Amino acid sequence: NKAKVSLKILIEAAKKRSEPIDHLLLYGPAGLGKTTLAYIIAREMNANIKITSGPAIEKVGDLASILTNLNSGDILFIDEAHRLNKAIEEILYPAMENRMLHIIIGKGPSARTLQLDLPPFSLIAATTRVGLLSNPLRSRFGVTFRLDFYNINDIESILERSAGLMNLQTEKDALKLIAQSSRYTPRVANRLLKRVRDYAEVEGVGLTAGARGRHFRRA
């Protein structure tokens, strides 16, 4: 699709210039693979990825510690970015734009600002509620991608791959039944596949029989 093509160009261009990929904002409903996509980007860029979330960054010092421990070319992935507070966002602005970290030390008239250089890095932020992100933060991302629900063929392909990783013999009817119950969400589909596998193994039946069982609809 269009997003996939755009992302491929973005990655290849960054690699040709030997630069980190531009800062990316990923948004869409939960369970569509935003974290997985961040890992794929890191792998394609041959970059280390550091994972955190908006709720985990409570204080300016938390973010400062993360940023100062990044190495050149690293990717910082922040999930639930809409839960970053304003003070944290303001630290991110110069970090994203100029690779600078501004830390205020002290209070009142004696307060001073410490300025630290940061290595070249990429920020990938993910959110299910993009409307809650402040405009100043959104404007600092070079690229924004919306992740939409998958169609049934996509989900069946994902399930087929997952079944292969679990050394399961795939049955098309089973994959179709699971896909139809997955709400077209990879996370849900993979969870259901595991439950069907468990039932099939315990009862000594195939995946299709497992996917037709009453237990499956409650999984």
ROSEDO-506877 format. One record per residue: residue number from 1; residue in three letters; y, z, x of N, C-alpha, C, CB in turn. Coordinates in pm, whole numbers. Last residue first. Glycine has a CB too. Example, Ala and Ser with C-alpha at 12.3 -4.5 7.8 and 13.67 -1.06 7.14 Angstrom:
! residues 2
- 2/SER/-225/708/1285/-106/714/1367/3/787/1290/-60/572/1408 .
- 1/ALA/-569/780/1319/-450/780/1230/-330/780/1320/-447/905/1131 .
END
This chain:
! residues 219
- 219/ALA/-1716/2365/-1262/-1695/2383/-1118/-1546/2380/-1084/-1769/2274/-1038 .
- 218/ARG/-1784/2308/-1516/-1716/2436/-1495/-1679/2458/-1349/-1804/2550/-1544 .
- 217/ARG/-1917/2075/-1504/-1792/2073/-1579/-1716/2204/-1565/-1819/2044/-1726 .
- 216/PHE/-2148/2155/-1371/-2050/2071/-1303/-1916/2074/-1374/-2101/1928/-1293 .
- 215/HIS/-2312/2286/-1547/-2243/2367/-1446/-2129/2288/-1383/-2342/2414/-1338 .
- 214/ARG/-2430/2082/-1690/-2324/2158/-1754/-2244/2240/-1653/-2383/2251/-1860 .
- 213/GLY/-2486/1778/-1496/-2519/1912/-1543/-2401/1985/-1603/-2576/1992/-1431 .
- 212/ARG/-2426/1546/-1377/-2434/1543/-1523/-2460/1681/-1581/-2543/1446/-1568 .
- 211/ALA/-2442/1592/-1110/-2309/1563/-1164/-2308/1559/-1316/-2257/1432/-1110 .
- 210/GLY/-2717/1617/-1080/-2631/1733/-1058/-2494/1714/-1120/-2617/1760/-911 .
- 209/ALA/-2795/1357/-1121/-2840/1460/-1216/-2753/1584/-1203/-2988/1496/-1192 .
- 208/THR/-2672/1249/-893/-2633/1204/-1027/-2674/1305/-1132/-2696/1068/-1059 .
- 207/LEU/-2801/1372/-677/-2659/1398/-702/-2618/1359/-843/-2573/1325/-602 .
- 206/GLY/-3133/1485/-780/-3038/1399/-712/-2894/1434/-748/-3066/1255/-746 .
- 205/VAL/-3286/1814/-744/-3255/1690/-817/-3157/1607/-734/-3197/1720/-958 .
- 204/GLY/-3342/2079/-677/-3430/1972/-632/-3411/1843/-708/-3572/2015/-644 .
- 203/GLU/-3179/2289/-728/-3266/2245/-837/-3361/2133/-796/-3182/2198/-953 .
- 202/VAL/-3046/2318/-483/-3118/2432/-541/-3219/2387/-645/-3020/2532/-603 .
- 201/GLU/-2932/2062/-446/-3024/2118/-346/-3108/2230/-405/-2945/2169/-225 .
- 200/ALA/-2770/2034/-671/-2878/1937/-648/-2980/1992/-549/-2821/1804/-596 .
- 199/TYR/-2587/2242/-633/-2676/2243/-749/-2797/2152/-725/-2600/2198/-876 .
- 198/ASP/-2458/2157/-395/-2527/2287/-402/-2630/2289/-514/-2425/2400/-422 .
- 197/ARG/-2350/1908/-480/-2449/1914/-371/-2529/2045/-378/-2380/1901/-234 .
- 196/VAL/-2167/2001/-666/-2279/1917/-711/-2389/1917/-606/-2231/1772/-739 .
- 195/ARG/-1992/2136/-494/-2064/2210/-598/-2184/2131/-651/-1968/2244/-715 .
- 194/LYS/-1899/1926/-335/-1973/2037/-273/-2052/2116/-377/-1876/2130/-200 .
- 193/LEU/-1766/1773/-528/-1880/1716/-457/-1965/1827/-393/-1832/1617/-348 .
- 192/LEU/-1555/1942/-597/-1660/1914/-695/-1786/1858/-628/-1609/1817/-800 .
- 191/ARG/-1406/1927/-361/-1459/2057/-406/-1574/2036/-504/-1347/2141/-473 .
- 190/ASN/-1338/1659/-357/-1425/1712/-251/-1484/1848/-289/-1347/1724/-121 .
- 189/ALA/-1173/1650/-587/-1293/1567/-576/-1390/1623/-472/-1256/1423/-542 .
- 188/VAL/-961/1818/-518/-1049/1854/-629/-1180/1778/-619/-980/1826/-765 .
- 187/ARG/-854/1669/-305/-896/1807/-284/-994/1852/-393/-774/1900/-281 .
- 186/PRO/-787/1416/-423/-892/1429/-321/-943/1571/-304/-841/1379/-190 .
- 185/THR/-750/1359/-762/-697/1438/-651/-807/1460/-547/-641/1575/-702 .
- 184/TYR/-810/1274/-1016/-764/1176/-917/-696/1243/-798/-668/1077/-981 .
- 183/ARG/-938/1466/-1154/-793/1455/-1178/-728/1363/-1073/-726/1596/-1175 .
- 182/SER/-1210/1452/-1130/-1135/1505/-1017/-984/1512/-1038/-1162/1422/-897 .
- 181/SER/-1385/1330/-1297/-1353/1470/-1327/-1257/1531/-1225/-1479/1552/-1331 .
- 180/GLN/-1427/1081/-1191/-1367/1089/-1325/-1324/1231/-1360/-1465/1039/-1428 .
- 179/ALA/-1562/1148/-955/-1426/1093/-948/-1355/1105/-1083/-1430/946/-905 .
- 178/ILE/-1810/1225/-1057/-1726/1323/-989/-1582/1275/-986/-1777/1349/-845 .
- 177/LEU/-1898/980/-1161/-1885/1097/-1248/-1793/1202/-1186/-2023/1158/-1276 .
- 176/LYS/-1901/823/-926/-1814/786/-1038/-1792/905/-1130/-1874/669/-1116 .
- 175/LEU/-2094/951/-773/-1957/943/-723/-1860/911/-836/-1947/838/-612 .
- 174/ALA/-2318/906/-938/-2272/1043/-910/-2126/1041/-865/-2360/1109/-803 .
- 173/ASP/-2342/630/-929/-2318/696/-1058/-2264/837/-1038/-2448/700/-1142 .
- 172/LYS/-2397/589/-654/-2273/540/-714/-2242/608/-847/-2280/391/-733 .
- 171/GLU/-2495/823/-429/-2539/758/-552/-2413/719/-629/-2633/852/-639 .
- 170/THR/-2566/883/-85/-2471/857/-194/-2538/785/-310/-2354/775/-142 .
- 169/GLN/-2712/1145/67/-2741/1008/25/-2656/979/-98/-2894/988/-6 .
- 168/LEU/-2520/1335/296/-2575/1319/161/-2603/1172/134/-2478/1376/55 .
- 167/ASN/-2392/1435/524/-2528/1380/533/-2597/1372/397/-2613/1465/628 .
- 166/MET/-2132/1492/505/-2224/1601/468/-2370/1557/471/-2189/1652/328 .
- 165/LEU/-2020/1252/566/-1997/1362/660/-2090/1480/632/-1852/1407/654 .
- 164/GLY/-2094/1114/333/-2150/1075/463/-2135/1185/566/-2083/949/513 .
- 163/ALA/-1933/1241/148/-2079/1252/135/-2147/1215/266/-2130/1162/22 .
- 162/SER/-1684/1151/237/-1716/1294/245/-1867/1316/236/-1646/1371/132 .
- 161/ARG/-1707/877/176/-1687/921/315/-1727/1067/331/-1540/900/359 .
- 160/GLU/-1732/896/-99/-1838/832/-22/-1829/873/125/-1831/679/-35 .
- 159/LEU/-1489/1012/-169/-1613/1085/-192/-1728/1027/-110/-1649/1083/-340 .
- 158/ILE/-1318/801/-104/-1303/930/-36/-1432/1011/-49/-1184/1010/-94 .
- 157/SER/-1408/613/-288/-1418/584/-144/-1408/713/-63/-1307/486/-101 .
- 156/GLU/-1344/740/-527/-1485/711/-498/-1504/682/-349/-1535/592/-582 .
- 155/ILE/-1065/740/-504/-1138/867/-504/-1286/846/-472/-1123/937/-640 .
- 154/ASP/-1013/465/-521/-975/540/-401/-1056/669/-391/-824/572/-402 .
- 153/ASN/-1103/414/-779/-1170/349/-666/-1139/421/-535/-1128/203/-657 .
- 152/ILE/-923/559/-936/-1063/602/-931/-1139/537/-815/-1133/568/-1062 .
- 151/ASN/-617/616/-748/-694/559/-858/-842/592/-837/-672/404/-868 .
- 150/TYR/-417/911/-673/-506/801/-636/-568/739/-762/-616/851/-540 .
- 149/PHE/-75/997/-721/-216/1015/-753/-295/890/-716/-235/1050/-902 .
- 148/ASP/146/956/-434/112/950/-576/-37/975/-595/153/814/-637 .
- 147/LEU/384/1068/-215/240/1051/-233/207/1060/-381/160/1157/-152 .
- 146/ARG/667/929/-72/613/995/-191/464/964/-201/688/950/-319 .
- 145/PHE/839/978/229/727/913/160/686/996/40/608/893/256 .
- 144/THR/1118/915/425/1064/995/316/954/916/246/1176/1036/215 .
- 143/VAL/1262/935/748/1175/864/655/1124/961/550/1057/795/729 .
- 142/GLY/1435/1104/879/1451/961/897/1374/880/795/1409/921/1034 .
- 141/PHE/1600/1379/743/1471/1314/765/1492/1163/774/1370/1348/652 .
- 140/ARG/1844/1469/671/1813/1469/813/1675/1412/845/1822/1609/867 .
- 139/SER/1869/1487/401/1938/1377/467/1903/1366/615/2087/1392/452 .
- 138/ARG/1742/1725/335/1677/1597/302/1739/1482/381/1687/1569/152 .
- 137/LEU/1938/1910/416/1808/1904/484/1741/1770/458/1717/2019/438 .
- 136/PRO/2154/1855/242/2171/1846/387/2039/1837/463/2250/1965/438 .
- 135/ASN/2029/1901/-15/2066/1765/27/2088/1755/178/2192/1721/-45 .
- 134/SER/1746/2121/-19/1890/2099/-17/1919/1957/32/1961/2203/74 .
- 133/LEU/1470/2097/-238/1522/2086/-101/1671/2059/-107/1448/1973/-23 .
- 132/LEU/1397/2079/-498/1446/2209/-453/1495/2206/-309/1338/2313/-468 .
- 131/GLY/1288/1829/-535/1419/1856/-593/1479/1988/-550/1410/1852/-740 .
- 130/VAL/1031/1843/-436/1134/1785/-351/1275/1812/-403/1113/1636/-337 .
- 129/ARG/785/2009/-451/905/2021/-534/1026/1972/-455/926/2169/-581 .
- 128/THR/588/2001/-275/551/1956/-409/672/1955/-501/441/2047/-467 .
- 127/THR/629/1894/64/669/1974/-51/614/1914/-180/822/1985/-58 .
- 126/ALA/644/1896/418/574/1858/295/619/1950/183/421/1864/313 .
- 125/ALA/770/1757/719/779/1858/614/710/1806/489/927/1896/584 .
- 124/ILE/749/1716/1051/694/1662/927/696/1775/826/548/1604/947 .
- 123/LEU/945/1659/1329/921/1751/1218/863/1672/1100/1052/1825/1176 .
- 122/SER/881/1601/1669/891/1546/1534/865/1656/1433/792/1428/1513 .
- 121/PHE/1068/1635/1977/960/1670/1886/982/1600/1752/950/1824/1866 .
- 120/PRO/1181/1688/2304/1166/1590/2195/1046/1626/2108/1150/1446/2253 .
- 119/PRO/1266/2039/2348/1201/1915/2390/1198/1815/2274/1057/1943/2440 .
- 118/LEU/1597/2182/2325/1459/2172/2278/1397/2042/2329/1452/2179/2124 .
- 117/ASP/1830/2402/2475/1779/2266/2459/1633/2270/2415/1794/2185/2592 .
- 116/LEU/2023/2654/2318/1906/2618/2397/1868/2473/2370/1788/2711/2365 .
- 115/GLN/2291/2873/2310/2249/2735/2284/2134/2698/2377/2367/2637/2303 .
- 114/LEU/2407/3152/2146/2325/3106/2256/2271/2968/2220/2209/3206/2286 .
- 113/THR/2713/3285/2055/2611/3186/2023/2539/3142/2150/2673/3065/1952 .
- 112/ARG/2803/3625/1982/2812/3503/2062/2695/3412/2028/2814/3536/2215 .
- 111/ALA/3002/3894/1854/2889/3801/1841/2911/3678/1928/2871/3759/1694 .
- 110/SER/3214/4061/1846/3142/4052/1974/3025/3954/1969/3092/4189/2014 .
- 109/PRO/3306/4063/1584/3387/3997/1688/3313/3978/1820/3512/4078/1714 .
- 108/GLY/2978/4054/1422/3122/4079/1425/3192/4008/1539/3148/4227/1435 .
- 107/LYS/2680/4090/1622/2752/4078/1496/2901/4102/1517/2697/4177/1392 .
- 106/GLY/2421/3928/1823/2520/4029/1790/2587/4003/1656/2624/4037/1898 .
- 105/ILE/2385/3587/1862/2346/3717/1914/2457/3817/1886/2316/3710/2067 .
- 104/ILE/2266/3304/1711/2378/3397/1714/2326/3533/1757/2449/3405/1576 .
- 103/ILE/2145/3010/1846/2109/3145/1805/2231/3235/1819/1990/3199/1888 .
- 102/HIS/2060/2683/1813/2176/2773/1819/2135/2909/1764/2297/2714/1740 .
- 101/LEU/1900/2433/1978/1875/2555/1902/1993/2648/1922/1742/2624/1945 .
- 100/MET/1876/2080/1960/1946/2199/2007/1911/2317/1917/2099/2176/2012 .
- 99/ARG/1824/1816/1893/1728/1894/1972/1796/2013/2038/1661/1805/2078 .
- 98/ASN/1994/1702/1715/2034/1698/1856/1936/1769/1949/2168/1760/1871 .
- 97/GLU/1864/1709/1461/1960/1605/1496/1979/1589/1646/2092/1634/1432 .
- 96/MET/1688/1926/1449/1643/1793/1410/1734/1684/1463/1634/1784/1259 .
- 95/ALA/1851/2133/1540/1721/2110/1605/1671/1969/1574/1617/2214/1559 .
- 94/PRO/2065/2136/1365/2087/2087/1503/1956/2061/1577/2169/2188/1580 .
- 93/TYR/1897/2215/1125/1987/2099/1131/2010/2051/1275/2121/2135/1067 .
- 92/LEU/1754/2455/1149/1683/2327/1162/1778/2209/1184/1599/2302/1040 .
- 91/ILE/1934/2650/1093/1883/2644/1229/1815/2509/1254/1783/2760/1255 .
- 90/GLU/1965/2602/824/2080/2580/912/2041/2580/1059/2186/2685/887 .
- 89/GLU/1717/2681/721/1756/2540/716/1868/2512/816/1802/2501/574 .
- 88/ILE/1739/2956/752/1639/2882/830/1675/2735/835/1498/2901/770 .
- 87/ALA/1936/3012/565/1959/3046/706/1862/2971/797/1943/3198/727 .
- 86/LYS/1813/2933/323/1929/2860/375/1953/2887/523/2054/2897/296 .
- 85/ASN/1450/2932/343/1579/2982/297/1693/2913/371/1587/3135/317 .
- 84/LEU/1189/2724/227/1271/2766/340/1404/2819/289/1293/2648/440 .
- 83/ARG/1052/2614/20/1066/2760/21/1136/2812/146/930/2823/8 .
- 82/HIS/1016/2349/56/1117/2388/-43/1139/2539/-47/1076/2338/-182 .
- 81/ALA/799/2320/222/932/2323/284/1041/2365/186/965/2187/341 .
- 80/GLU/518/2343/218/602/2415/121/745/2430/172/542/2554/91 .
- 79/ASP/465/2309/573/423/2292/434/513/2378/345/273/2330/416 .
- 78/ILE/564/2162/855/603/2273/768/564/2239/625/757/2301/779 .
- 77/PHE/460/2075/1170/436/2049/1027/470/2175/949/288/2006/1001 .
- 76/LEU/572/1931/1456/578/2056/1380/563/2021/1232/711/2134/1407 .
- 75/ILE/431/1771/1728/467/1757/1587/464/1896/1523/371/1659/1513 .
- 74/ASP/538/1708/2069/467/1784/1965/517/1750/1826/480/1934/1991 .
- 73/GLY/692/1590/2263/605/1504/2184/528/1576/2075/509/1437/2272 .
- 72/SER/701/1871/2472/751/1736/2448/647/1653/2373/787/1667/2581 .
- 71/ASN/615/2171/2290/617/2088/2410/663/1947/2372/477/2083/2476 .
- 70/LEU/744/2469/2143/701/2330/2131/707/2262/2267/789/2254/2030 .
- 69/ASN/853/2714/2156/717/2701/2210/661/2560/2193/625/2799/2142 .
- 68/THR/1090/2706/2025/1095/2721/2171/957/2711/2235/1159/2853/2207 .
- 67/LEU/1004/2690/1756/1071/2577/1820/1069/2586/1972/1214/2567/1771 .
- 66/ILE/892/2947/1710/812/2825/1694/873/2709/1772/799/2787/1545 .
- 65/SER/1112/3113/1754/991/3129/1835/904/3004/1829/911/3252/1788 .
- 64/ALA/1285/3026/1554/1325/3012/1694/1203/3021/1786/1428/3119/1733 .
- 63/LEU/1146/3107/1326/1161/2964/1354/1198/2941/1500/1269/2902/1262 .
- 62/ASP/1167/3385/1359/1036/3321/1341/1043/3173/1378/987/3338/1196 .
- 61/GLY/1440/3434/1369/1361/3453/1490/1223/3390/1481/1346/3600/1519 .
- 60/VAL/1511/3402/1106/1556/3302/1202/1473/3311/1330/1706/3319/1234 .
- 59/LYS/1228/3486/896/1349/3518/971/1384/3405/1066/1332/3650/1048 .
- 58/GLU/1008/3368/769/1094/3459/694/1228/3484/762/1023/3591/674 .
- 57/ILE/794/3145/739/913/3154/825/1016/3238/751/970/3010/859 .
- 56/ALA/605/3137/544/570/3208/668/689/3225/761/459/3133/741 .
- 55/PRO/705/2976/339/697/3121/318/668/3200/445/591/3151/216 .
- 54/GLY/681/2715/472/809/2775/437/801/2926/419/860/2713/313 .
- 53/SER/436/2715/739/479/2690/601/611/2760/576/372/2739/500 .
- 52/THR/274/2534/1009/329/2655/948/371/2620/806/451/2711/1031 .
- 51/ILE/115/2398/1291/117/2409/1146/180/2541/1103/-25/2397/1088 .
- 50/LYS/157/2158/1538/170/2300/1507/192/2312/1356/287/2368/1589 .
- 49/ILE/-20/1917/1717/47/1951/1592/44/2102/1572/-19/1878/1472 .
- 48/ASN/8/1687/1989/-34/1818/1938/44/1848/1811/-14/1930/2045 .
- 47/ALA/-59/1335/1968/33/1448/1981/-34/1576/1933/162/1422/1901 .
- 46/ASN/-127/1067/1932/-186/1143/2043/-99/1266/2074/-201/1054/2169 .
- 45/MET/-52/941/1709/52/955/1811/-1/1025/1936/171/1033/1755 .
- 44/GLU/-283/968/1561/-239/833/1597/-134/836/1708/-183/761/1474 .
- 43/ARG/-282/1247/1529/-390/1183/1603/-349/1043/1650/-517/1173/1517 .
- 42/ALA/-52/1281/1374/-60/1345/1506/-168/1278/1591/-90/1495/1491 .
- 41/ILE/-132/1141/1145/-17/1094/1222/-21/1152/1364/116/1134/1152 .
- 40/ILE/-341/1307/1063/-369/1167/1099/-256/1111/1184/-389/1081/972 .
- 39/TYR/-202/1541/1001/-302/1542/1109/-333/1400/1156/-431/1612/1063 .
- 38/ALA/-53/1446/785/16/1495/905/-78/1498/1024/75/1636/879 .
- 37/LEU/-259/1393/605/-180/1282/657/-105/1323/783/-81/1232/551 .
- 36/THR/-341/1654/549/-434/1561/614/-358/1444/676/-537/1508/513 .
- 35/THR/-114/1744/413/-152/1806/540/-246/1714/618/-219/1942/516 .
- 34/LYS/-125/1573/189/-8/1573/276/-40/1634/413/107/1650/211 .
- 33/GLY/-323/1531/-11/-352/1504/130/-232/1500/222/-422/1376/141 .
- 32/LEU/-295/1607/-270/-302/1463/-244/-318/1429/-96/-179/1395/-297 .
- 31/GLY/-257/1871/-346/-393/1821/-333/-407/1674/-299/-464/1846/-456 .
- 30/ALA/35/1863/-555/-57/1933/-465/-192/1862/-460/-75/2079/-509 .
- 29/PRO/252/1569/-575/171/1679/-631/77/1740/-528/91/1630/-750 .
- 28/GLY/504/1513/-317/413/1471/-422/332/1589/-471/320/1359/-373 .
- 27/TYR/632/1414/4/636/1491/-120/544/1430/-224/779/1500/-174 .
- 26/LEU/729/1438/337/622/1397/246/631/1480/119/482/1412/313 .
- 25/LEU/950/1333/577/937/1419/460/831/1359/368/1075/1433/385 .
- 24/LEU/978/1321/932/919/1270/808/918/1375/699/776/1221/834 .
- 23/HIS/1154/1209/1217/1124/1320/1126/1085/1265/989/1246/1415/1113 .
- 22/ASP/985/950/1408/1102/1005/1340/1059/1119/1246/1176/894/1261 .
- 21/ILE/765/1026/1682/791/960/1554/911/1026/1487/667/965/1462 .
- 20/PRO/881/1035/2022/819/1099/1905/852/1019/1779/867/1246/1890 .
- 19/GLU/837/739/2230/920/842/2167/840/912/2057/1050/781/2110 .
- 18/SER/763/499/2348/722/627/2409/810/741/2360/726/619/2562 .
- 17/ARG/802/268/2218/920/324/2285/887/454/2359/1031/349/2184 .
- 16/LYS/550/234/2111/600/133/2204/720/186/2282/639/6/2128 .
- 15/LYS/539/455/1939/449/450/2054/498/348/2158/306/415/2010 .
- 14/ALA/727/381/1746/750/502/1826/663/500/1952/719/628/1742 .
- 13/ALA/599/155/1640/730/142/1704/759/262/1794/841/128/1598 .
- 12/GLU/368/267/1529/356/170/1638/488/154/1713/310/34/1584 .
- 11/ILE/480/434/1329/399/490/1438/394/395/1556/257/521/1389 .
- 10/LEU/610/247/1164/683/361/1220/610/417/1342/703/470/1114 .
- 9/ILE/397/86/1083/506/28/1164/583/138/1235/602/-55/1075 .
- 8/LYS/254/274/933/192/210/1049/297/151/1141/94/101/1004 .
- 7/LEU/437/329/730/399/435/824/336/377/950/302/533/757 .
- 6/SER/443/85/596/566/139/656/533/245/761/657/199/549 .
- 5/VAL/178/70/506/231/-32/597/353/21/671/266/-161/521 .
- 4/LYS/172/292/336/79/283/449/128/184/552/-61/244/400 .
- 3/ALA/363/224/144/384/341/229/296/335/354/357/470/151 .
- 2/LYS/241/-2/22/367/-15/94/391/101/189/482/-25/-5 .
- 1/ASN/-119/0/83/0/0/0/124/0/87/1/121/-94 .
END
